[in-house]
Amino acid sequence: MNSKKYKDVLYQMRYINDLRDMVHSSAEMYGEDTSFLVKDKPRGEYRPITFTQLKEDIDKLGTKFVELGLKDKKVALIGENSYKWVVSYLAVTNGTGVIVPLDKELTGIELHNLLDRAEVDAVVFSGKMKKTVMEVIDDIEGIDIKVDMDAKEDSEDIRMWDELLEEGRVLLEAGNHDFTDAVIDREAMCALLFTSGTTGLSKGVMLSHKNISANVYNMSKYVKIRKPGGGLSVLPMHHTYELTCHVFTAIYQGVFVAICEGLRYIQPNLKESGATVMLGVPIVFETMHKKVWKQAEASGAADKMKKMMALSVRTKMFNKPKVVKKVFDKIHSSLGGNIELFIAGGAAINPDVIRDYEALGIPMIQGYGMTENAPIIAVNRDYYSKADSVGKPMPGTEVKIINEDEEGVGEIICKGPSVMIGYYDNPEATEEVLKDGWLHTGDYGRFDDEGFLYICGRKKNVIVTKNGKNIFPEEIEALLMEDPFIEEVLVYGTIDKRDGDVIVRAEVYPNYDNLKEQLGEITEDGIKDAIKISIEDVNDKMPAYKRVKRFKIREEEFEKTTTRKIKRTGGAIREEDDE
């Protein structure tokens, strides 16, 4: 469903004061409904966990954590997505310690540095992370409590998660209310999140109960998950996009979260869980999109599918879910047969991918945010969206464009209850981005006449020509990525030695499989010629100052963050090389 008649419709949602209020009110309202779907063994069956059990487990573990002296302390959390991960997070924050979720994909050196910088007093980790964690904390003072979420027994130095849960139950039954009666200061830091920034040293974002709960509450006025239903948790939970927008929002709205077994199991897990919603970064949806077209071409159905999709768009068939689902039954079945909404975030997505999913009867929207705003700043409504836009500012969040150019493009700043407290132990960086309560995002964007926000690129990536023209590398990259011969690309500026002006340059990692499939075995020069033609096709769509003048070929993928963003190094304008 995508209709302008819903442009001003907001869902009426209950107010929540903090994360404990979120858990308690949902347990009261949804009690025996399924909150989580988990697997006890790989490729096994999903087992339901109710909202009542979720609350009870948080209370048990939290009571034990407080008894261990972790009130007002920092606790690191490292591991794969799991029910125990979520319980651990809320057992710390609701009791009222500070949780420090860390990326399990970080190197040992990076983990060591962040644990040291955060000054944690305890660490909770998965069995798979045990060896790494024990190695990196060996010379860090003050980490006295170590908890293994998967241990089958206590050891001398490491506590067993299940045993702590049981000990917490005993304490509760004996009348210990230190956790359940803890007074929550909703303005104080409850989570310390290190950004996975594509450049520079990661910063520690300090978020409060108010920041996170306001994001969940206000976002839910735009997007509502229908019951019975729920989502498949694919992205890492240490990332605020997945945790706030999916896990906490599902708990708040009373729907289930199914833990995905890994990216290659997305399709079977969608079917097994009956998930109706999935959040993902662009590469997840773009990969699935490519598979759909590849299968259609292999079966000879691609031309027919294109015609039916064009008909779907022309007749707005996507506003008749039962009809469009029947027409594209095979595709819906391959995605479990229950999908009602895809949500993209974390990076820019090709809007044509969104349009294609919508034509196939799979509604898809995108949003925009950053960890510093817990994270959502703007998002499309589930019933009224624009594929090219990240939506309208979230209720309660004010968004402005400052220092606009003649096209209305300028820096995005925002103000509201989800804006972070600041950067941990870094007042200088805090002062740079927080000014009079306004968060300066470092992103460039513009509004259309309906108030929809469009992202143009990162301020630090903008290439400025001698005559003052702004070139957004992300815009050119998006166009180049549409070419089947280009797998990854990075665009930046270099100084032309002839006239001293800035010219646009691209570094390309080709899609070698597609090149081989379409052109057969080709030489290095042949690959260069093919990519040159691809770039020239894109250049024809752009004004002269934006055209890619030089390029070089990469043999390996670009280094990426764990959210699959290419790490940009070297700045917007770099020294020319001889390649």
C-alpha positions as CSV (number, residue, x, y, z in Angstrom):
1,M,0.0,0.0,0.0
2,N,1.4,3.4,-1.0
3,S,-1.2,6.2,-1.2
4,K,-1.0,10.0,-0.7
5,K,-4.3,9.8,1.3
6,Y,-2.1,8.5,4.2
7,K,0.4,11.4,4.1
8,D,-0.8,12.9,7.4
9,V,-1.9,9.7,9.2
10,L,-0.1,9.0,12.4
11,Y,-0.6,5.9,14.5
12,Q,-1.7,6.5,18.1
13,M,0.9,4.9,20.3
14,R,1.3,4.6,24.0
15,Y,3.9,6.8,25.6
16,I,6.9,5.1,27.3
17,N,9.2,6.8,29.7
18,D,12.2,4.5,29.5
19,L,13.3,1.0,28.4
20,R,12.0,-0.7,31.6
21,D,8.6,1.0,31.0
22,M,8.7,-0.5,27.4
23,V,9.4,-4.0,28.7
24,H,6.9,-3.9,31.6
25,S,4.0,-2.4,29.6
26,S,4.5,-4.9,26.8
27,A,4.6,-7.8,29.2
28,E,1.3,-6.5,30.7
29,M,-0.4,-6.0,27.3
30,Y,1.0,-9.0,25.3
31,G,1.8,-11.5,28.1
32,E,1.7,-14.9,26.5
33,D,2.2,-13.7,22.9
34,T,5.5,-14.6,21.3
35,S,8.3,-12.0,21.8
36,F,11.2,-14.0,20.4
37,L,11.7,-17.0,18.2
38,V,15.0,-18.8,18.9
39,K,16.7,-22.0,17.8
40,D,18.4,-24.3,20.3
41,K,20.5,-25.9,17.6
42,P,21.6,-24.9,14.1
43,R,18.9,-25.6,11.5
44,G,16.5,-26.8,14.2
45,E,13.0,-25.5,14.8
46,Y,12.1,-22.1,16.1
47,R,11.0,-22.1,19.8
48,P,8.8,-19.3,21.1
49,I,9.6,-17.1,24.1
50,T,6.7,-15.0,25.5
51,F,6.7,-11.4,26.6
52,T,6.1,-12.6,30.1
53,Q,9.2,-14.7,30.1
54,L,11.3,-11.9,28.5
55,K,10.4,-9.6,31.5
56,E,11.0,-12.3,34.0
57,D,14.4,-13.2,32.6
58,I,15.5,-9.5,32.5
59,D,14.4,-9.2,36.1
60,K,16.3,-12.3,37.2
61,L,19.5,-11.5,35.4
62,G,19.3,-7.8,36.4
63,T,18.8,-8.7,40.1
64,K,21.9,-10.9,40.0
65,F,23.9,-8.2,38.2
66,V,23.0,-5.6,40.9
67,E,23.9,-8.1,43.6
68,L,27.3,-8.6,41.9
69,G,27.8,-4.8,42.3
70,L,27.2,-3.8,38.7
71,K,24.7,-1.0,39.5
72,D,26.2,2.3,38.1
73,K,28.9,0.3,36.3
74,K,29.8,-0.3,32.7
75,V,29.3,-3.7,31.2
76,A,30.6,-4.7,27.7
77,L,28.4,-7.0,25.6
78,I,30.0,-9.0,22.7
79,G,28.5,-11.7,20.7
80,E,26.2,-12.9,17.9
81,N,22.6,-11.9,17.8
82,S,20.7,-13.9,20.4
83,Y,17.9,-13.7,22.9
84,K,20.5,-13.8,25.7
85,W,22.2,-10.8,24.1
86,V,18.9,-8.8,24.4
87,V,18.2,-9.9,28.0
88,S,21.8,-9.0,29.0
89,Y,21.5,-5.5,27.5
90,L,18.2,-4.7,29.3
91,A,19.4,-6.4,32.5
92,V,22.2,-3.8,32.6
93,T,20.3,-0.7,31.5
94,N,17.2,-1.3,33.5
95,G,19.2,-1.7,36.7
96,T,20.7,1.1,36.0
97,G,24.1,0.3,34.7
98,V,25.6,1.3,31.4
99,I,25.8,-1.2,28.6
100,V,28.7,-1.1,26.1
101,P,27.7,-3.2,23.0
102,L,30.8,-4.0,20.9
103,D,31.1,-5.4,17.4
104,K,32.2,-9.0,17.4
105,E,33.9,-8.5,14.0
106,L,36.5,-6.1,15.5
107,T,40.1,-7.2,15.6
108,G,41.6,-8.1,19.0
109,I,43.5,-4.9,19.1
110,E,40.4,-2.8,18.4
111,L,38.4,-4.7,21.1
112,H,41.2,-4.2,23.6
113,N,41.3,-0.4,22.8
114,L,37.5,0.1,23.1
115,L,37.3,-2.0,26.3
116,D,40.1,0.0,27.8
117,R,38.6,3.4,26.6
118,A,35.2,2.5,28.0
119,E,36.6,1.6,31.4
120,V,34.3,-1.4,31.7
121,D,33.9,-3.3,35.0
122,A,32.4,-6.5,33.5
123,V,32.1,-8.3,30.1
124,V,29.4,-10.6,28.8
125,F,30.3,-12.6,25.8
126,S,29.2,-15.5,23.6
127,G,31.0,-18.8,23.6
128,K,32.5,-18.1,20.1
129,M,34.0,-14.9,21.5
130,K,35.5,-16.4,24.6
131,K,39.0,-17.0,23.4
132,T,39.4,-13.5,21.9
133,V,37.8,-11.7,24.8
134,M,40.0,-13.5,27.4
135,E,43.1,-12.7,25.4
136,V,42.3,-9.0,25.0
137,I,41.3,-8.3,28.6
138,D,44.3,-10.0,30.1
139,D,46.1,-6.7,30.8
140,I,43.1,-4.5,31.3
141,E,42.6,-3.7,35.0
142,G,39.2,-3.6,36.6
143,I,37.3,-6.2,34.6
144,D,36.5,-8.5,37.5
145,I,33.3,-10.1,36.2
146,K,33.3,-12.2,33.1
147,V,30.1,-14.0,31.9
148,D,29.9,-16.6,29.1
149,M,26.4,-16.7,27.6
150,D,27.0,-20.2,26.3
151,A,29.0,-21.9,29.1
152,K,27.6,-25.1,30.5
153,E,29.4,-24.6,33.8
154,D,31.2,-22.0,35.9
155,S,35.0,-21.9,35.8
156,E,37.4,-20.2,38.1
157,D,37.3,-16.8,36.2
158,I,34.2,-17.1,34.1
159,R,30.5,-17.1,35.3
160,M,27.9,-19.2,33.5
161,W,25.0,-17.0,32.2
162,D,22.3,-19.6,32.9
163,E,23.5,-20.0,36.5
164,L,23.4,-16.3,37.1
165,L,19.8,-16.3,35.8
166,E,18.9,-19.0,38.3
167,E,20.7,-17.2,41.1
168,G,18.7,-14.1,40.2
169,R,15.5,-16.1,40.4
170,V,16.4,-17.2,44.0
171,L,17.2,-13.7,45.0
172,L,13.9,-12.4,43.7
173,E,11.9,-15.1,45.4
174,A,13.7,-14.2,48.7
175,G,12.4,-10.7,48.3
176,N,15.3,-8.9,46.7
177,H,13.9,-5.8,44.8
178,D,17.1,-3.9,44.3
179,F,16.8,-4.3,40.5
180,T,13.0,-4.1,40.1
181,D,12.8,-1.0,42.3
182,A,15.9,0.8,40.9
183,V,15.1,4.4,40.1
184,I,15.9,5.1,36.5
185,D,17.2,8.5,35.5
186,R,16.0,8.7,32.0
187,E,18.4,11.6,31.2
188,A,21.5,9.8,32.3
189,M,23.7,7.6,30.0
190,C,22.5,4.0,29.8
191,A,24.4,3.0,26.7
192,L,27.8,3.7,25.3
193,L,28.0,3.0,21.6
194,F,31.1,3.2,19.5
195,T,30.5,4.3,16.0
196,S,31.8,2.2,13.1
197,G,32.8,5.4,11.2
198,T,34.3,4.9,7.8
199,T,37.1,7.3,8.7
200,G,39.0,8.2,11.8
201,L,38.9,7.0,15.3
202,S,35.5,5.7,16.4
203,K,33.7,7.9,18.9
204,G,31.8,6.8,22.0
205,V,28.1,8.0,21.7
206,M,26.4,8.4,25.0
207,L,22.7,7.6,24.8
208,S,20.1,7.8,27.6
209,H,16.8,5.9,28.2
210,K,15.0,9.1,27.0
211,N,17.0,9.1,23.7
212,I,16.2,5.5,22.9
213,S,12.6,5.2,24.2
214,A,11.7,8.5,22.4
215,N,13.0,7.1,19.1
216,V,11.0,3.9,19.5
217,Y,7.8,5.7,20.5
218,N,8.0,8.4,17.8
219,M,9.1,6.1,14.9
220,S,6.2,3.8,15.7
221,K,3.8,6.6,14.8
222,Y,5.0,6.3,11.2
223,V,5.6,2.5,10.9
224,K,3.4,-0.2,12.5
225,I,4.0,-3.9,12.3
226,R,0.7,-5.7,12.0
227,K,-0.2,-8.6,14.3
228,P,0.1,-11.5,13.9
229,G,3.6,-10.8,12.6
230,G,7.1,-10.0,13.4
231,G,10.6,-9.5,11.9
232,L,13.6,-11.5,11.1
233,S,16.7,-10.1,12.8
234,V,19.5,-10.1,10.2
235,L,21.7,-7.1,11.1
236,P,24.1,-7.2,14.1
237,M,22.3,-6.0,17.3
238,H,25.2,-3.9,18.5
239,H,24.3,-1.5,15.7
240,T,21.7,0.9,17.0
241,Y,19.7,0.7,13.7
242,E,18.9,-3.0,14.3
243,L,18.5,-2.7,18.0
244,T,16.3,0.4,18.2
245,C,14.4,0.1,15.0
246,H,13.8,-3.6,15.0
247,V,14.3,-5.3,18.3
248,F,13.1,-2.6,20.7
249,T,10.3,-1.5,18.4
250,A,9.1,-5.1,18.1
251,I,9.1,-5.5,21.9
252,Y,7.2,-2.1,22.1
253,Q,4.7,-3.0,19.5
254,G,4.1,-6.5,20.7
255,V,5.3,-8.5,17.8
256,F,8.0,-11.2,17.6
257,V,11.7,-11.1,16.7
258,A,13.1,-14.2,15.0
259,I,16.9,-14.6,15.3
260,C,18.4,-15.2,11.8
261,E,21.0,-18.0,11.6
262,G,23.1,-16.0,9.1
263,L,22.9,-14.2,5.8
264,R,22.8,-17.4,3.8
265,Y,19.8,-18.6,5.8
266,I,17.7,-15.5,5.3
267,Q,15.2,-17.1,2.8
268,P,14.7,-20.4,4.8
269,N,14.5,-18.4,8.1
270,L,11.8,-16.1,6.6
271,K,9.7,-19.1,5.7
272,E,10.3,-21.0,9.0
273,S,9.5,-17.9,11.2
274,G,6.6,-16.5,9.2
275,A,8.3,-13.1,9.5
276,T,6.3,-10.2,7.9
277,V,9.0,-7.6,8.2
278,M,12.8,-7.4,7.6
279,L,15.3,-4.6,8.2
280,G,18.5,-4.6,6.2
281,V,21.3,-2.5,4.8
282,P,21.2,-1.9,1.1
283,I,23.6,-4.8,0.2
284,V,21.2,-7.3,1.7
285,F,18.2,-6.2,-0.4
286,E,20.3,-5.5,-3.5
287,T,21.8,-9.0,-3.3
288,M,18.3,-10.5,-3.0
289,H,17.1,-8.3,-5.8
290,K,19.9,-9.6,-8.1
291,K,19.0,-13.2,-7.3
292,V,15.4,-12.6,-8.2
293,W,16.3,-11.3,-11.6
294,K,19.0,-14.0,-12.2
295,Q,16.4,-16.7,-11.4
296,A,13.9,-15.0,-13.7
297,E,16.4,-14.8,-16.6
298,A,17.5,-18.4,-16.1
299,S,13.9,-19.7,-16.3
300,G,13.1,-17.5,-19.3
301,A,10.5,-15.5,-17.3
302,A,12.4,-12.2,-17.2
303,D,10.5,-10.5,-20.1
304,K,7.1,-11.6,-18.8
305,M,8.0,-10.4,-15.3
306,K,9.1,-7.0,-16.6
307,K,5.8,-6.6,-18.4
308,M,3.8,-7.6,-15.3
309,M,5.8,-5.2,-13.1
310,A,5.2,-2.4,-15.6
311,L,1.5,-3.2,-15.4
312,S,1.6,-3.3,-11.6
313,V,3.1,0.2,-11.5
314,R,0.7,1.6,-14.2
315,T,-2.4,0.2,-12.5
316,K,-1.1,0.7,-8.9
317,M,-1.7,-3.0,-8.4
318,F,0.6,-2.8,-5.4
319,N,-2.3,-1.2,-3.5
320,K,-4.2,-4.5,-3.9
321,P,-2.0,-6.9,-1.8
322,K,-4.0,-10.1,-2.5
323,V,-4.0,-9.5,-6.2
324,V,-0.3,-8.6,-6.6
325,K,0.7,-11.5,-4.3
326,K,-1.1,-13.9,-6.6
327,V,0.4,-12.5,-9.7
328,F,4.0,-12.8,-8.3
329,D,3.3,-15.8,-6.2
330,K,6.7,-17.5,-6.9
331,I,8.7,-14.6,-5.7
332,H,6.6,-14.1,-2.6
333,S,6.9,-17.8,-1.9
334,S,10.7,-17.7,-2.2
335,L,10.7,-15.0,0.5
336,G,8.5,-17.0,2.9
337,G,5.2,-16.0,1.6
338,N,4.4,-13.5,4.4
339,I,6.5,-10.4,3.8
340,E,4.6,-7.2,4.2
341,L,7.4,-4.7,4.5
342,F,11.1,-4.3,3.8
343,I,13.0,-1.4,5.6
344,A,16.3,-0.2,4.3
345,G,18.8,1.9,6.2
346,G,22.4,2.3,7.2
347,A,23.5,3.6,3.8
348,A,22.0,4.9,0.5
349,I,20.1,2.4,-1.5
350,N,19.3,2.5,-5.3
351,P,15.7,3.7,-5.4
352,D,15.1,1.5,-8.4
353,V,15.5,-1.5,-6.1
354,I,12.7,-0.1,-3.9
355,R,10.5,0.5,-6.9
356,D,11.0,-3.0,-8.2
357,Y,10.1,-4.6,-4.8
358,E,7.0,-2.4,-4.6
359,A,6.0,-3.4,-8.2
360,L,6.3,-7.0,-7.1
361,G,3.9,-6.4,-4.2
362,I,6.6,-6.2,-1.5
363,P,6.3,-2.7,0.1
364,M,9.7,-1.2,0.9
365,I,10.7,2.0,2.6
366,Q,13.9,3.7,3.6
367,G,14.9,5.9,6.5
368,Y,17.8,8.0,7.7
369,G,19.6,8.3,11.0
370,M,22.8,8.1,12.9
371,T,23.9,6.6,16.1
372,E,24.0,10.1,17.6
373,N,20.2,10.3,17.3
374,A,19.5,6.8,18.6
375,P,19.3,6.5,15.5
376,I,16.3,7.6,13.4
377,I,16.0,11.2,12.2
378,A,13.6,10.7,9.2
379,V,11.7,7.8,7.9
380,N,9.0,7.1,5.3
381,R,5.5,6.1,6.4
382,D,4.6,2.5,5.9
383,Y,1.6,3.5,3.8
384,Y,3.0,6.6,2.1
385,S,6.5,6.8,0.8
386,K,8.8,8.0,-1.9
387,A,11.5,5.6,-3.2
388,D,14.1,8.4,-3.7
389,S,13.6,9.9,-0.3
390,V,14.4,8.9,3.3
391,G,11.0,10.2,4.4
392,K,9.9,13.0,6.6
393,P,11.4,14.0,9.9
394,M,10.3,11.7,12.7
395,P,7.5,13.1,15.0
396,G,9.1,15.1,17.8
397,T,12.3,15.7,15.8
398,E,12.9,19.1,14.1
399,V,15.1,19.0,11.0
400,K,16.6,22.0,9.2
401,I,18.9,22.5,6.2
402,I,21.6,25.2,6.8
403,N,24.0,27.0,4.5
404,E,21.8,26.0,1.5
405,D,23.1,26.4,-2.1
406,E,21.1,27.6,-5.0
407,E,19.5,24.1,-5.3
408,G,18.4,24.1,-1.7
409,V,21.1,21.6,-0.7
410,G,22.9,22.2,2.7
411,E,23.9,20.5,5.9
412,I,21.2,18.6,7.8
413,I,20.8,19.5,11.5
414,C,18.3,18.1,13.9
415,K,16.9,18.7,17.4
416,G,14.7,16.5,19.6
417,P,14.6,14.0,22.5
418,S,16.7,11.5,20.7
419,V,19.8,13.7,20.3
420,M,22.7,12.1,22.2
421,I,24.1,13.4,25.5
422,G,27.5,13.8,23.8
423,Y,30.7,11.9,22.9
424,Y,32.3,10.0,25.8
425,D,35.3,11.6,27.2
426,N,35.6,13.9,24.2
427,P,34.2,17.4,24.8
428,E,35.9,18.9,21.8
429,A,34.2,16.5,19.4
430,T,30.9,17.0,21.2
431,E,31.2,20.8,20.8
432,E,31.8,20.3,17.0
433,V,28.5,18.6,16.4
434,L,26.2,19.8,19.3
435,K,25.4,23.5,19.0
436,D,22.5,25.0,21.1
437,G,20.9,21.6,21.2
438,W,21.1,21.0,17.4
439,L,22.9,17.9,16.1
440,H,25.0,18.8,13.1
441,T,25.0,15.6,11.1
442,G,27.7,16.2,8.6
443,D,25.3,15.1,5.9
444,Y,24.1,17.2,3.0
445,G,20.5,17.1,2.0
446,R,17.4,18.9,0.7
447,F,13.6,18.9,1.2
448,D,11.0,18.7,-1.5
449,D,7.7,20.7,-1.5
450,E,6.0,18.0,0.6
451,G,8.6,18.0,3.3
452,F,10.3,14.8,2.2
453,L,14.0,14.7,2.9
454,Y,16.6,13.6,0.3
455,I,20.2,12.8,1.2
456,C,22.9,14.1,-1.1
457,G,26.1,13.0,0.5
458,R,28.5,13.4,3.4
459,K,29.9,16.9,4.0
460,K,33.5,15.6,4.4
461,N,33.2,13.8,1.0
462,V,32.0,16.7,-1.1
463,I,34.3,17.6,-4.0
464,V,34.3,21.4,-4.5
465,T,35.5,22.7,-7.9
466,K,37.4,26.0,-8.5
467,N,34.2,27.8,-9.5
468,G,32.4,26.6,-6.4
469,K,30.4,23.7,-7.7
470,N,29.6,21.0,-5.2
471,I,30.0,17.4,-6.4
472,F,28.6,14.6,-4.3
473,P,30.6,11.4,-4.8
474,E,27.7,9.3,-3.5
475,E,25.4,10.5,-6.4
476,I,27.9,9.4,-9.0
477,E,28.6,6.2,-7.3
478,A,24.9,5.3,-7.2
479,L,24.7,5.8,-11.0
480,L,27.8,3.8,-11.7
481,M,26.6,0.9,-9.4
482,E,23.6,0.5,-11.7
483,D,25.9,-0.9,-14.4
484,P,26.1,-4.7,-14.3
485,F,29.9,-4.6,-14.9
486,I,30.6,-2.6,-11.8
487,E,30.5,-4.3,-8.4
488,E,31.9,-1.6,-6.2
489,V,33.1,2.0,-6.8
490,L,34.6,4.9,-4.9
491,V,34.6,8.4,-6.4
492,Y,36.8,11.3,-5.3
493,G,38.5,14.4,-6.7
494,T,42.1,15.0,-7.8
495,I,43.8,18.2,-9.0
496,D,44.4,18.4,-12.7
497,K,48.0,19.4,-13.2
498,R,47.2,21.3,-16.4
499,D,44.8,23.9,-15.0
500,G,44.8,23.3,-11.3
501,D,41.1,22.5,-11.2
502,V,39.4,19.5,-9.6
503,I,38.5,16.6,-11.7
504,V,36.4,13.5,-10.8
505,R,38.1,10.2,-10.5
506,A,36.7,6.7,-9.8
507,E,38.3,3.6,-8.4
508,V,36.3,0.5,-9.7
509,Y,36.1,-3.1,-8.5
510,P,34.5,-4.8,-11.5
511,N,31.9,-7.5,-11.4
512,Y,34.2,-10.1,-12.9
513,D,31.4,-12.8,-13.0
514,N,29.2,-10.6,-15.2
515,L,32.1,-9.6,-17.4
516,K,33.0,-13.2,-18.0
517,E,29.4,-14.2,-18.5
518,Q,28.7,-11.4,-21.1
519,L,32.0,-11.1,-22.8
520,G,33.8,-14.4,-22.2
521,E,37.4,-14.6,-21.3
522,I,38.9,-11.1,-21.6
523,T,42.2,-9.5,-21.0
524,E,43.1,-6.8,-18.5
525,D,42.8,-4.3,-21.3
526,G,39.5,-5.7,-22.3
527,I,38.2,-5.2,-18.7
528,K,39.4,-1.6,-18.8
529,D,37.7,-1.0,-22.1
530,A,34.4,-2.5,-20.9
531,I,34.5,-0.3,-17.7
532,K,35.4,2.7,-19.8
533,I,32.2,2.3,-21.8
534,S,30.2,1.8,-18.6
535,I,31.6,5.1,-17.2
536,E,31.0,7.0,-20.5
537,D,27.4,5.8,-20.4
538,V,27.0,7.4,-17.0
539,N,28.9,10.5,-17.9
540,D,26.3,11.1,-20.7
541,K,23.7,11.5,-18.0
542,M,25.6,14.2,-16.0
543,P,26.7,17.8,-16.5
544,A,30.3,18.3,-17.6
545,Y,31.7,19.2,-14.2
546,K,30.5,16.0,-12.6
547,R,31.8,13.6,-15.3
548,V,34.4,11.0,-14.3
549,K,37.5,11.9,-16.2
550,R,39.9,9.2,-14.9
551,F,39.5,5.8,-13.4
552,K,41.5,2.8,-12.2
553,I,40.6,-0.9,-11.8
554,R,40.8,-2.8,-8.5
555,E,41.5,-6.5,-8.3
556,E,40.1,-6.8,-4.7
557,E,37.0,-5.6,-2.9
558,F,37.2,-2.4,-0.9
559,E,37.8,-2.6,2.8
560,K,34.4,-2.2,4.6
561,T,32.9,-1.5,8.0
562,T,30.7,-4.2,9.6
563,T,27.6,-2.4,8.2
564,R,29.1,-3.0,4.7
565,K,30.0,0.6,4.0
566,I,33.2,1.2,2.1
567,K,35.9,2.7,4.3
568,R,36.8,6.1,2.7
569,T,40.4,7.1,3.3
570,G,42.4,9.9,1.8
571,G,39.8,12.7,1.8
572,A,37.5,14.1,-0.8
573,I,40.4,15.5,-2.9
574,R,43.5,13.4,-3.1
575,E,46.9,13.5,-4.7
576,E,47.0,12.4,-8.3
577,D,48.9,9.1,-9.0
578,D,50.4,7.8,-12.2
579,E,47.9,5.0,-12.8
